Amino acid sequence: MNVSFYPGPSQLYPEVEQYLTDAYRSGILSMNHRSPAFMDLLAQTVAALREKLALPPDYEVYFTSSATECWEIIAQSLLSRQSLHAFNGAFGQKWYEYTQRIRPDSVALPFGVDEPLDVASMSRGTQADVLCLTHNETSNATAIFPELLLAARRSFAGVIAVDATSSMAGVALPWEAADAWFASVQKCFGLPPGLGVLIVSPRAVEQAQRVADRRYYNSLLFVRENFLKNQTPYTPNTLAIYLLSRVMQQVPPIGQIDAQTRQRAKEWYAFLSDLSVDLLVQNEAVRSDTVVAFRGEASFIAELKTRALAEGIVLGNGYGEWKNASVRIANFPAITEKAIQRLRIFLKNNIPDLH
Ligand SMILES: *Cc1c(COP(=O)(O)O)cnc(C)c1O
């Protein structure tokens, strides 16, 4: 079987195979989503996630269909005036564009791949009541380190929403620095696609109450009312919730996962530097711990990916403007040490020869 380093959908935790069978046999997949059995499953899943991710006790957890849905929920339900989107890559930009279709006044604040987030610029001259940040920009392998998120918190008075799709459950996040965090499970959760996780602070709930949006099936207040009763606003992806509950029971606390992810990232960057490939991100301070990327001539990248696939290794394509000129390597917790060693041997054997 291939081993995948694609940064989403990504390599599953190997245990998922057994969990799929268990889900089928448990009968839960045929149960009504208003039944006590489903409500128990939902409550257990949220409890396990809270514990393992070390969420503040007053933050609430809801499930959605995807991170993309969370972009729209935030635009509809948390924004009263306009949002300010600081981004340096394709996912942050998409979030801005999706929001603009709903809220045309929203403002973009683009910055460069090697620049840290400019916190000072965010407090000036804006009417924005929601600041939108991408914690881990999956397209170019950059991340906003925790101190900067905390600094953003101090300088921006409104609600802060953070897209942590490719970092949540892979590294520890400074929960108190933001009010709405979201992810989908096909990245660091090591699960198949089809479920989003939205985590909100009391401040976000208050903002939603002020905005009082109740126009949509996924209006935040309506979603919340359902989840407070351990229910969902629509028939949910019960299988995905079941798998998430099993994975959340299985994984160690986030502190442990975080230490492993950072250690592995350090090793990846050192390894790639030794091979003399050009890392996509030059500034070490803004490099992601969960997605590692290097760049090169399109022909070199294409040949490397083809050779890897022939050996059963799936490398991540570039994304957006980096589509053909970079390789992305997921550094997600579900990837085994053995798979990492296999990829390193492959790269060592092939990169010098192709250069
Ligand atoms: C993958 C990804 C998304 C989109 O996730 P969906 O599950 O397709 O909605 C959004 N933002 C970031 C940063 C991502 O990596």
The ligand as a Gaussian input file, in Angstrom:
#p B3LYP/6-31G(d) Opt

LIG

0 1
 C       -7.434000      22.038000       3.722000
 C       -7.639000      23.427000       4.149000
 C       -8.885000      24.080000       4.051000
 C      -10.078000      23.456000       3.395000
 O      -10.564000      22.357000       4.109000
 P      -11.946000      21.681000       3.644000
 O      -12.095000      20.513000       4.543000
 O      -11.778000      21.309000       2.202000
 O      -13.015000      22.690000       3.801000
 C       -8.992000      25.356000       4.555000
 N       -7.951000      25.988000       5.113000
 C       -6.748000      25.404000       5.213000
 C       -5.627000      26.161000       5.854000
 C       -6.546000      24.114000       4.744000
 O       -5.349000      23.525000       4.860000

